[in-house]
Amino acid sequence: MSLIPLLRSAASATTTSVLSVSPSGPPGPGALVADGLPFGPLVGTAALSSSSLSPTPINSLLYADDVALVGSASEVRHMLDLAQIHSLTLGYKWSPPKCAVLNAPTDTSSRSVRMSLYDQDLPTTEEFIYLGVPFDGKGISVSAMIKHRSSSTLAAMAQLHSMGLNRQGFTLLLSSRLFAAFIRPKLEYGLAIARLTRKDGEELNRAQDRCLRMLVGGHRTASTVVLRHITNLPSMTFRADTLVLKFCLRFNGLPDDCLLSLLSSSVSFSLLTQLRKRQIVIDYPSDAPLSSSRLASWLRRYRQDQFHSFLQSTPQVLIRACRPVLRVDPILYLPASRADRSRLIRWRMGWIPGKPAPCSCGLGDTSRSHLMVCTLVPSALWCCLPVPPPDYVGHHIDYVLNLLPVSASARCPPFWSALCQILCHFDKICHPDIEYNSSSLPGQVWIDKSSAAAVP
């Protein structure tokens, strides 16, 4: 099979083909021709990382109107000549400035060959970005990919932040779901085929943390552990593991004659081998049915087990005070005024009381423990709350929050009003300089809704 029919099919935009020939030498530079780097990220990294002779090597890859040429210097030079002849014959023209050459031999090298089209030298580069994925001479550059994806993700998040994904705009639950649907995928792109180091995972988590802080107006070092837990958003490292697992499972079910299957059997495909060494891939039962629902169920249990282990080892008071199950915290969707919901969220995250300061009662600082005994909070309100068992370790308010029903249609519990009033007192004690104007009593929204539902 020659390159001419392959290029003709690409120019006509009717089919996409892959050319298989026998190379005359080991792979060298790859001249990336036309409008961009024209191979899919995984196919490209397989081609660029192959270092051994293959019975059916891939030397040309096509994606829409883009072409990639992979081979030794002389092979690529010959294919460039064919591409030029084909374009002149059919009356179209490649754009040399949009091309790039990876792994180009130096001018002093014995393999040095001029890479050009229409007598115009093609630019050489150490890195080329294709569809948001940076490639270098060895394949996908994971560190560069994370840097590029983080930058574009934060830019997109800043744009949506100005449109309502902020503390004064949409509710936290809605904002978190919009983030998961429209922003996080930008950060996840390419992770299914990326070999992440611990440092890479930390960079991804930091990028997500910066986005989540925009939702609540947190300062740049504010912890997002509780925020992710109450919104049921996993860490980026877990998301990356999930994507790798799904990719490996789908790969196992591919037909033998598809491109990726052929590549895996014809080149030294170390990337797939490395991906299969991820702990989540090893832990997934080999005999488990390959259905989306069963996979989702297994992932929930797997993540819950990881969270349980985390709770057993972490000294963080705020996350240990939350519900031990991975689900959206009811405080995000139970009927409540904006002010009441804000106080519930800020209490969970530790923003109430925040940094301890001298309390107006004169008996101590505004710490979580002091607020339980502060004389500025009417003692009658505490009597309305359920009493924790003797062996309970934690704050009384957290115990009550964990008793709230999980259904938004549930009737208002009798302690709801007292709970909201106590948090309102906490807020005023910790922020005495702020004016508090409310058109209704704390907790009144849910009370009114339950009363209306009870009317026949």
Secondary structure as UniProt FT lines:
FT   HELIX           3..12
FT   STRAND          19..20
FT   STRAND          30..33
FT   HELIX           41..49
FT   STRAND          58..63
FT   TURN            64..65
FT   STRAND          66..70
FT   HELIX           73..90
FT   HELIX           96..98
FT   STRAND          100..102
FT   TURN            107..108
FT   TURN            110..111
FT   STRAND          116..117
FT   TURN            118..119
FT   STRAND          120..121
FT   STRAND          128..130
FT   TURN            131..132
FT   STRAND          133..136
FT   TURN            137..138
FT   STRAND          139..140
FT   HELIX           142..161
FT   TURN            162..164
FT   TURN            167..168
FT   HELIX           172..178
FT   HELIX           179..183
FT   HELIX           184..188
FT   TURN            189..190
FT   HELIX           191..193
FT   HELIX           198..216
FT   TURN            220..221
FT   HELIX           225..230
FT   TURN            231..232
FT   HELIX           236..252
FT   TURN            256..257
FT   HELIX           259..266
FT   HELIX           270..275
FT   TURN            276..277
FT   HELIX           279..283
FT   TURN            286..287
FT   HELIX           292..313
FT   HELIX           317..321
FT   HELIX           330..332
FT   HELIX           338..349
FT   TURN            350..353
FT   TURN            360..361
FT   HELIX           368..371
FT   TURN            372..373
FT   TURN            375..376
FT   HELIX           379..383
FT   TURN            390..391
FT   HELIX           396..401
FT   TURN            402..403
FT   TURN            408..409
FT   TURN            414..415
FT   HELIX           416..430
FT   TURN            432..433
FT   TURN            442..443
FT   HELIX           444..454
//
